[in-house]
Amino acid sequence: CAVVASAAAGVSPYLVHNGENGFLYDCRNQDSLNRKVKKLILDEKLRLEFAGRGYQTVHDFWNPGNAVSSFLALTDSILHKKENPIKQGPCSPALVIKDGWFRDE
């Protein structure tokens, strides 16, 4: 499956890298969603590339094993008053994203 996700969904900016492993769309713009879905329907190669890269994103970073080890590393850093060592995936710092951050082409 290739992912087309609303940029307004909480985790979308962290899981979906627009144009790399899926598409984000502007939830205030129906045409944004339509264009992304149509592109994937018509472009099998891109659809398969996104599906593979999306799988890798989840497999490499957002998997249960990584979540557990990241959680343990984070709790250890909190207990020992150290900087969070997790840079990507579960327990990584989530930046505050302002409304309207996503601009569709």
C-alpha positions as CSV (number, residue, x, y, z in Angstrom):
1,C,0.0,0.0,0.0
2,A,1.1,3.5,-0.7
3,V,0.2,6.1,1.9
4,V,-1.8,9.3,1.2
5,A,-2.3,11.0,4.6
6,S,-3.7,14.3,5.8
7,A,-1.0,16.6,6.9
8,A,-3.2,17.5,9.8
9,A,-3.2,14.1,11.3
10,G,-0.9,14.1,14.4
11,V,1.7,11.5,13.4
12,S,1.7,12.1,9.6
13,P,4.6,14.6,9.6
14,Y,6.8,12.1,11.4
15,L,5.8,9.0,9.4
16,V,5.2,10.3,5.9
17,H,7.9,12.2,4.2
18,N,6.0,13.9,1.4
19,G,7.1,12.6,-2.0
20,E,9.5,10.1,-0.6
21,N,7.6,7.4,1.2
22,G,4.1,8.6,0.6
23,F,2.1,11.8,0.0
24,L,0.7,14.3,2.4
25,Y,-2.3,16.3,1.4
26,D,-3.9,19.6,2.6
27,C,-7.1,18.5,4.4
28,R,-8.6,21.9,3.5
29,N,-8.2,21.2,-0.2
30,Q,-10.1,18.3,-1.7
31,D,-8.1,18.8,-5.0
32,S,-4.9,18.1,-3.0
33,L,-6.2,14.7,-2.0
34,N,-7.6,14.0,-5.5
35,R,-4.3,14.8,-7.3
36,K,-2.2,12.6,-5.0
37,V,-4.5,9.6,-5.2
38,K,-4.9,10.0,-9.0
39,K,-1.1,10.2,-9.4
40,L,-0.6,6.9,-7.5
41,I,-3.4,5.2,-9.4
42,L,-1.8,6.1,-12.7
43,D,1.9,5.6,-11.7
44,E,2.4,2.0,-10.7
45,K,6.2,2.5,-10.4
46,L,5.8,5.4,-7.9
47,R,3.0,3.5,-6.0
48,L,5.3,0.5,-5.6
49,E,8.3,2.7,-4.6
50,F,6.2,4.5,-1.9
51,A,4.9,1.1,-0.7
52,G,8.4,-0.2,-0.2
53,R,9.8,3.0,1.4
54,G,6.7,3.2,3.7
55,Y,7.3,-0.4,4.8
56,Q,10.9,0.4,5.5
57,T,10.0,3.4,7.5
58,V,7.8,1.3,9.8
59,H,10.1,-1.7,9.8
60,D,13.2,0.3,10.6
61,F,11.9,2.9,13.0
62,W,8.3,2.5,14.1
63,N,8.3,-1.1,15.1
64,P,7.4,-2.6,18.5
65,G,11.0,-3.6,19.3
66,N,12.4,-0.2,18.5
67,A,9.5,1.4,20.5
68,V,10.5,-0.7,23.6
69,S,14.2,0.0,23.4
70,S,13.6,3.7,22.7
71,F,11.2,3.9,25.6
72,L,13.8,2.4,27.9
73,A,16.5,4.7,26.6
74,L,14.3,7.7,27.1
75,T,13.3,6.7,30.7
76,D,16.9,6.1,31.5
77,S,17.8,9.6,30.1
78,I,15.1,11.2,32.2
79,L,16.1,9.4,35.4
80,H,19.7,10.4,34.9
81,K,18.9,13.9,33.7
82,K,20.5,13.4,30.3
83,E,19.5,14.6,26.9
84,N,17.1,12.4,25.0
85,P,19.3,10.1,22.9
86,I,16.5,9.1,20.5
87,K,16.7,11.1,17.3
88,Q,14.1,9.4,15.1
89,G,11.1,7.1,15.6
90,P,9.2,6.3,18.8
91,C,10.2,8.6,21.8
92,S,12.1,11.1,19.6
93,P,11.4,14.7,20.2
94,A,8.3,16.0,18.4
95,L,8.5,19.6,17.3
96,V,5.5,21.8,17.7
97,I,4.0,22.1,14.3
98,K,2.0,25.3,13.7
99,D,-1.4,25.2,11.9
100,G,-1.0,25.7,8.2
101,W,2.6,24.4,8.1
102,F,2.0,22.2,5.1
103,R,1.8,23.9,1.7
104,D,0.8,21.7,-1.2
105,E,2.4,22.4,-4.5
